[in-house]
């Protein structure tokens, strides 16, 4: 007698993901980032226009706005903070004009108010902004960062076509990872190589997250480009492995609509990307704060099952797509995405895509509205999804 068990694509993908995680024996275990990292970075909004006041003011704003209560904890200084190395010790020197009290002063302040401190370096001899990189000084820089109380290190990669140098990215990133671990301090290590060199195949062994796409821009087309690059990478990230990093958020920087920013944030949450804000926290409008503090979306991002969403449906004629993310409580987060540039559309979710019998009743909740929509079986239709908009649902199986 034989017995065949049918599994939906969602169930198959979930089982494959869990088996891969169980079989993964080589992964960085430095005590941080069991879920995607959350915080704020200077680059998207400020670029090189940074100083001590910018950092501390944004940190205070993160606390005053209440964003810290949603899990945001890192305050990260990106490029342009260093001006050279000490002639005697070779230790990195912070810009004395922008940071007159030094980096440790800022780290001590952030720790005193319950936050964590992040810093930037590059695996090459120089950074993209022609500041000193860590090439040849990995252990010294790691020790320096640890002595300052740094909790997060982002290491960039200067392309060899832009600067005359040679180096192997896997070897150099591994070296910095080892050096950070040797300090004895729990430091989040973020690899920034933009998804080249099949970074997802080797970075989980040495890093907590790794960039998977080119630099983000405050543009709808770049958000979609980054989303598409995540589709083959579902099994690369997760609990025990680390996280596919889609880059810092552009929410609130002004070049997209509220609808587009809502979709942008929804995608990052569904894809289990780190949530590193990139806006001016001292001057946020109500819509920006509401997006960045969307409790139930953040819960999806921080879900402890750690499975990145994957696409289960695509209608190329209408430019609509459906993504599913299994959650640790046995439910599913489902994103109905309208990529159409002009048309408001109705998007139907066939519950069979989740492996649900057509007769099974499901409670469906709108995550953004924080509202139960009712009990459905077979399918659910979301009416009037605007161009570049999305609806994110939580689907709960009913006994």
Secondary structure, 3 states (H helix, E strand, C coil): CCCCCCCCHHHHHHHHHHHHHHHCCCCCCCCCCCCCCEEEECHHHHCCCCCHHHHHHHHHHHHHCCHHHHCCCEEECCCCCEEEECCCCCCEEECCCCCCCHHHHHHHHHHHCCCEEEEEEECCCECCCCCECCCCCHHHHHHHHHHHCCCEEEEECCCCCCCCCCCCHHHHHHHHHHHHHHCCCCCEEEECCCCCCCHHHHHHHCCCEEECCCCCCCCHHHHHHHHHHHHHHHHHCECCCEEEECCCCCCCCCCCCHHHHHHHHHHHHHCCCCEEECCCCCCCCHHHHHHHCCHHHHHHHCCCCCCCCEEEEEECCCCEEEEEEECCCCCEEEEEEECCCCCCEEEEEEHHHHCCCCCCCEEEEECCCCEEEEEECCEEEEEEECCCCEEEEEEEECC
